[in-house]
Amino acid sequence: MTSTSTVDYQRTDGRTLRLTFSEPEGALRGGLVVLHEADGVTDGVKLLLAGLATEGWLTVTPHLENDELTQQDLLDATDLTLAWLVERGVQADLLGVMGFDLGGTAALVVASHRRLGAAVSVGGQRAAELPALVEIAGRLTSPWLGMYGDAGDEAGGADVERLRDAAASARVATNVVHYPGANHRFDADPGAAAEAWQRTLDWFDAHLR
């Protein structure tokens, strides 16, 4: 499988950000920013980067301090990461963002503040410094796919439905998929995880072209 590398990316204005990335071996289809889970850049994140790279995407994750991550911190880090992708030859209309767990929440925040080709959230975890999903879903500015489990909890299922209704009012394409019984990381439901992976690939295929 495609390997990952880590660099310290420094801009001319002195800002520096650590990035872990994976490059496709064949033709470059576009670039994806992956926003990682609360545990940081884990082996699982690196496997995700490599898996997306095998599909033709230059895929990169910024190393974020999740404990006190503010919305502005998130947007600044994402902007730097997007700039790195552009410097590596990715066209602006072929840029996307995705995240899972806490990163899923972060991806929705980015997709409601930046105009990108596509965005995907797999699960979501509430962060004290980030807005609630339902509050910002109607302001999405990037085509967005959200996939959520509810761990078999009726209230969790209702939250997903409220999020779907909020996202439907946005002026971009949206799709919210509910997986009853799956947890927010999809790690206990291989079937749901496999379907979510294919939906992710299909969404980027449809919107980044």
N, C-alpha and C positions, 0 to 999 in steps of 0.2 A: 504493500500500500504506500501511497505517497507520504513522504516524511514531512515533519514540521520543523521550522527554524524560528529563533527568537532574535530580535534586534532592538536596539534603542534608537528610535527615530527622532531626530532633532531638526526642528525648523530653523529658518534663518533668524526668527525672532527670539530664539533661545528656548522655546518650549520643547520638552522632551517627553516621549511616551514610549513605554515598552510594548512591543507588538510581537505576537506569535502568529505565524502564517504558514500556509501550505499552497504550493503552486501546482497548477495542472501540468501534466507532461506533454499534452498535445495543444491544440488550438485554444486560445483564451476566449471564453464566452462573455466574461464580465467579472465584476468583483463584488464580494459579499463581506460585510462586517458582521461578525458573530459576537454577540454580547453574552458573556459567560454567566454561569450560575453563581450563587452566593459563595461557593467554596473556592472560587478563583479559576485559574487556568489549569484544570485537572487533566488527567489522562483521557477522560471521556470527552472533554472539549477538544483535545488534540485529535482524537479519532473522528470527531465531527468535522473538524477542519479538513482532515485528510480525505474523508468521504466525499465532501463537497468538491474538493479539488479534483477528484477522479471524474467528476461530472463536468469538468471544464471551467470551474470557477476559481479565480484567485481569491482565497479566503483568509481573513485575518481577524484576530481578536485583540482588542486593546486590554492591557492589564489594568483593571479598575479596583479601587479600594471601596468595597461594597458596604462597609460598616457605616460610613457617613457620606454615601454617594448622593449628592444633590442633583437636581435636574440640570443645572448649569454645568456641573462637572461632567455629567453624562454627555450632554450635547457638545461640550468642548472636546472631549476625548473622541467622540464619534466624528466630529469635523476633522480632527487631525488624522484619524484613520482613513477617512474618505480621501483626504488630500494625498496620503501615502499611496492609495490605490490609483489615483489619477496620475501621480508621478510614475507609477509602474506601467502606465499605458492603458488603463481602463477608461473607456469613454464615459462621460457623465451620465448618459441615459442608460448605462448598463450597470448601475450601482444599486445594490440592495442591502438590507439589514435583516438579521434574524436573531432570535434569542430564545432561551428556554429557562424555565424556572424563574429566578429573579431577572435573568436576561430577557425573558419573554415580556415582562412588564417594561423593562428598559426599551425593548424594540418598539413597543407601542408608543412610548413617550417620544422616541425619535421620529417615528412615522407620523406623529401628529404635529411635529415642529419642522420637519425637513421634507423637501420634495424629492423623493427617490423613486426608482423604477418599481420597486416592490419591497414588501416587508412581511415577515412571518414571525409569529409568536407561538411557541409551544409551551403551554402552561404559563402560570404567572404567580408570583409571590409578592405580597404587599410589602413595600419598603416605606419606612417612616418619612423619608425625605422626597419620595416620588408621589405624584398624584394618583388617586384611585382610577382604575381603568375606565370605569363607566363614565367618569367625569370628562375624559378627553377623547373617547372613541368617536364622538360625533364631529371632532375637529381634525380627523385624519386628513393628511395631505399626500399620502403615499398609498397605493393599493395595498391592502393589508389582509392577511389570512391569520386568524387566531384559532388555536386548537386547545381545548381544555377538558380535563377530566373533572370529576367531582368527588372521587373517593367513595361513591355510593351515598353521598350526603344530599338530601333533598334541597337544603338551602343552597348548597354549592351549585346544584343544577339550575336553580332559580337565578343565581348570580350570572351564570353563563347566558341564560336567556335575556336578562336585562342588558348584558354587554352586547349581544347580537342586535337588540333593538336600537341601542345607542349608536352602534357602528353603522347601521343601515341608514342613518340620517346624514352620514358623511357624503361629500361630493366626489368620492373616488370609489373604485370597486372594493368591496369588502366581503368576507365570508367568515363566519364563526361556526366552528364545528364542535359539537358536544359529544364527549365520549363517556357515557354513564358508567360509573364504577371504576374508571381509571383514576390513578392519583395524578397530582400535578406534574410529576416527572415522567409518567408513562413507563416507569421501569418495572412495574409489576404486571404489565399487560403487553406481552410481545406483539399480539395482533394489532392493538391500537398503535403501538410504537411504529410498527412496519407501515401501517396505513398513513400515519402522520408524516413519516419520512417521504413516502411517495407523493403525498399532497404537497409537501414542501417543494420537492423537485418540480412538480407540475406547475406550481404557482410561479416559480422563478422562470420556468420555460415559457410560460404564457405572457409574462410581463416584462421580461428583460430580453429584448430581441431587436 
